Amino acid sequence: MTKGKKNPTGAGAFIALLILGGTIVGGLIGQPSAGLIAGAVLGALVALLLWLWERGK
C-alpha cells in the first residue's frame, strides 16, 4: 500500500480546449495562428498552475 499518495489531476483537457478555443477566437478576428499560440500558452499556464497547486497539497 502507498502512504496517502493521491493521484494527480490531469491538465490535458484544459490544454486542448484552450488551444481549440484560441484558434476559433483567433479565426473570428482574422488571426487563427496567433489564437492557436495564445491558446497553447494559456493552456500551458493553466497546467503549470494546476501542477503547482497539486504539489502544495
C-alpha positions in Angstrom: 0.0 0.0 0.0 1.1 3.5 -0.6 1.2 6.1 2.2 -1.5 8.7 1.4 -0.3 9.3 -2.2 -3.1 10.8 -4.3 -3.5 10.5 -8.0 -2.5 13.8 -9.7 -5.1 15.7 -11.7 -4.5 15.8 -15.4 -4.5 19.1 -17.3 -4.5 17.7 -20.9 -8.2 18.7 -21.4 -7.5 22.3 -20.4 -4.6 22.5 -22.8 -6.6 21.0 -25.7 -9.7 23.1 -25.1 -7.7 26.4 -24.8 -5.8 25.6 -28.0 -9.1 24.9 -29.8 -10.8 28.0 -28.3 -7.9 30.2 -29.1 -7.9 29.1 -32.7 -11.6 29.7 -33.0 -11.4 33.2 -31.4 -8.3 34.0 -33.5 -10.1 32.9 -36.6 -13.0 35.2 -35.8 -10.7 38.2 -35.7 -8.6 37.1 -38.7 -5.6 35.7 -36.8 -6.0 31.9 -36.3 -2.3 31.3 -35.8 -2.0 33.9 -33.1 -5.0 32.5 -31.5 -3.5 29.0 -31.6 -0.3 30.2 -29.9 -2.2 32.2 -27.3 -4.4 29.2 -26.5 -1.3 27.0 -26.2 0.4 29.5 -23.9 -2.7 29.8 -21.7 -3.2 26.1 -21.6 0.4 25.6 -20.5 -0.1 28.3 -17.9 -3.2 26.6 -16.5 -1.4 23.2 -16.5 1.5 24.8 -14.6 -0.7 26.4 -12.1 -2.7 23.2 -11.5 0.6 21.3 -11.0 1.8 23.9 -8.5 -1.5 23.8 -6.7 -1.5 19.9 -6.5 2.2 20.0 -5.4 1.4 22.2 -2.5 -1.2 19.9 -1.0 
